[in-house]
Amino acid sequence: MTDVAVVGFAQAPNVRATNGTTNGVEMLVPIFQEVFAQTGLSKTDIGFWCSGSSDYLAGRAFSFIAAVDAIGAFPPINESHVEMDAAWALFEAWVKIQTGEVDTALVYGFGKSSAGDLRRTLALQLDPYSVAPLWPDSVSIAGLQARMGLDAGDYTEQEMAEVAARNRASAKGNPSAQISGAFDPQELLAEPYVADPLRAHDCAPITDGASVIVLASAERAREIRERPAYIGGIQHRIESGSLGARDLRRSESTAAAGTALGTDGVEIAELHAPFTHQEIVLRRALGLDESVAVNPSGGALCGNPMFAAGLSRIGEAATQVFEGRAGKVLAHATSGPALQQNLVCVMEGRD
């Protein structure tokens, strides 16, 4: 097995709505060009392509095939796809390089959430027999999860508002963020509920966006980037799809993934938390203390492109290594209702 490193990252601006098609081509072409400029690579240098998206979000079958137009289908390419966040596509590409089959891979994810009713669309990932027919929307389910934590004393609404304010302040340095600025937690708490106990600031915005990452074997990585972000390990775990069969106050799958990798020495963490209380749950599951800077990019609360936000967390964390701001970083991605599926990736710089 060979070591694998992240050597390039680019993302489209996170915006409320785009005029492009649901296949993501208009968002992908510019960021492909950007990441090729970063790395000095071209299409012919990429050994494997892997994407993450959702036919349900696009509203048509095999929508990811149309996204290949952003690559160019000729000459033929070695390509694959996952029907979930592209962080899991990165896992597939990581394995592909480890086996020695290829030495470079390009991973991308995209989602045009503005094309439909996102809260209703996400209900389709629930138990199709006993839960999905009731159409409980994603924000209401997160509200139930938040209420359980509040009633148990795990956190307060004040702490949730402080998470929102910190992320928005951090996002001021992120030109791709959808929401940013200085916000007073007390003023945020004066806003009305959208799904008690969640207010608008507790929920990630509806976002159109895309992101792309280039991976390379350790040998190739040193040729492409001065300071690659070497992947020390990736773990992902899945919990029951039944909301009543797991403790929604905890994220056991995240804790198991973090324990398997080890989080000692992590300086910066990018956590894919679409709701404020979920950042608190994830931080505790991973055992991250106050010395770890969480979401310096602003995180998903400041821009949450479906099926790309988890990949962006890996790219944002890797950028901290590229630019010498951290020696060891952690990235997290989630999929499914109430933190059902979780992936953790640890990366580091090497002298």
Sequence and secondary structure as in RCSB ss.txt:
>XXXX:A:sequence
MTDVAVVGFAQAPNVRATNGTTNGVEMLVPIFQEVFAQTGLSKTDIGFWCSGSSDYLAGRAFSFIAAVDAIGAFP
PINESHVEMDAAWALFEAWVKIQTGEVDTALVYGFGKSSAGDLRRTLALQLDPYSVAPLWPDSVSIAGLQARMGL
DAGDYTEQEMAEVAARNRASAKGNPSAQISGAFDPQELLAEPYVADPLRAHDCAPITDGASVIVLASAERAREIR
ERPAYIGGIQHRIESGSLGARDLRRSESTAAAGTALGTDGVEIAELHAPFTHQEIVLRRALGLDESVAVNPSGGA
LCGNPMFAAGLSRIGEAATQVFEGRAGKVLAHATSGPALQQNLVCVMEGRD
>XXXX:A:secstr
   EEEEEEEE   BS  SS TT HHHHHHHHHHHHHHHT  GGG SEEEEE  HHHHTSTTHHHHHGGGT S S
   EEEESS HHHHHHHHHHHHHTTS SEEEEEEEEEGGGS HHHHGGGGS TTTTGGG   HHHHHHHHHHHHH
HTTS  HHHHHHHHHHHHHHGGG TT SS S   HHHHHTS EEETTEEGGGB   BEEEEEEEEEEHHHHHHH 
SS EEEEEEEEEE  S GGGS TT  HHHHHHHHHH  TT  EEE   SBHHHHHHHHHHHT  TTSEE TT  G
GG  BTTTHHHHHHHHHHHHHHTTS SEEEEEEEESTTS EEEEEEEE   
